[in-house]
Amino acid sequence: MILSEKMTITQFQTKFRKKFPGLKIEFYSKKHGVNAGSLKENQLNESLLLKDITGKKLGEIEFTPAMTVAQLEQKMEKQFGLHVQVFRRSNTLWLQTSSTDDWTLEKQNTKGLHSMVS
């Protein structure tokens, strides 16, 4: 996925959800550790441009279904200085994946999609 100068948080989230419909990704003003959650009060407004929340040059990032949540979150931090948290669908709720950061995106996505089936 290419992160452009004109991309908003919402646009990134939409592209991410197309690839992983059982997951969502949120952006924060402060980073969190592996297996730690992010505070709602630090969540960034979805209309913000990515270029306005990072001091680093934007570009291309690759994430695959085989990557773990921790790997994705760390890659976004290291490559672009963006603090993100992945959430998994659980019926009608969205859960931070903090206790399952070692699961792959594919496993998280599958679990999220299965929770939506009644």
Rosetta blueprint (number, residue, H / E / L):
1 M L
2 I E
3 L L
4 S L
5 E L
6 K L
7 M L
8 T E
9 I H
10 T H
11 Q H
12 F H
13 Q H
14 T H
15 K H
16 F H
17 R H
18 K H
19 K H
20 F L
21 P L
22 G L
23 L E
24 K E
25 I E
26 E E
27 F E
28 Y E
29 S L
30 K L
31 K L
32 H L
33 G L
34 V L
35 N L
36 A L
37 G L
38 S L
39 L L
40 K H
41 E H
42 N H
43 Q E
44 L L
45 N L
46 E L
47 S L
48 L L
49 L E
50 L H
51 K H
52 D H
53 I L
54 T L
55 G L
56 K L
57 K L
58 L L
59 G L
60 E E
61 I L
62 E L
63 F L
64 T L
65 P L
66 A L
67 M L
68 T E
69 V H
70 A H
71 Q H
72 L H
73 E H
74 Q H
75 K H
76 M H
77 E H
78 K H
79 Q H
80 F H
81 G L
82 L L
83 H E
84 V E
85 Q E
86 V E
87 F E
88 R E
89 R E
90 S E
91 N L
92 T L
93 L E
94 W E
95 L E
96 Q E
97 T L
98 S H
99 S H
100 T H
101 D L
102 D L
103 W L
104 T E
105 L H
106 E H
107 K H
108 Q H
109 N H
110 T H
111 K H
112 G H
113 L H
114 H H
115 S H
116 M L
117 V L
118 S L
